Amino acid sequence: LKTNTANGTGTLTGLNPTANITVGTGNFLFSKTFSSGTVPVNTNVNLTFTITNNSGSNATQLSFTDNLPAGMTVVAPVSNGCGGLLNASVGATLISLTNGTLNNNLSCSIVITVKSSTPGVKDNIAVGGGDLTGKDAPATIVITQPVFSKAFSQNNTNVGVVLRLTFTIPNTTGNQINVGFTDPLPLGLQVAAIPNVSLVGCG
């Protein structure tokens, strides 16, 4: 909002008219964010695209394309508050919007659930088109590899003391997996006479 006052002189002394005008930024804001900065392999995470219209007029040609990083795919579209045609099919590696609409001085969001089958730092840029030309939206997420771990019930002990040894096998795939391992115990360490084996979540 711009307010301007003219100061009268001479016969206009004391007359100081004002006028207001609202000037838009002449721009759009386009961003994308992951709901978490770090997730394990094959774990669902929401990817949110946010568009703000500060152009001074209603927009009818909001468009963007987002080629997902290697190993990342769409799980399911969650919501589209930006209208237009959203392309985000299950298993796809490309997300796109064409002819989205957004009135002036408003914001809208699109939420897509994605996951990555490969670990690593995933840098990704959504490229704006139409009214969003030149407005690219970057985002980064770290995909970690689940870790197979083991731990004793105590870090220090004496000869002859019985301890529990726990193996933890993560599974973030959402499906049953086949796993196996061997553990050659160090010299002097052996399975107790009554091993008291328990399986929690493992078949």
Salt bridges, closest charged atoms under 4 A:
ASP66 OD2 - LYS32 NZ 2.63
ASP183 OD2 - LYS150 NZ 2.70
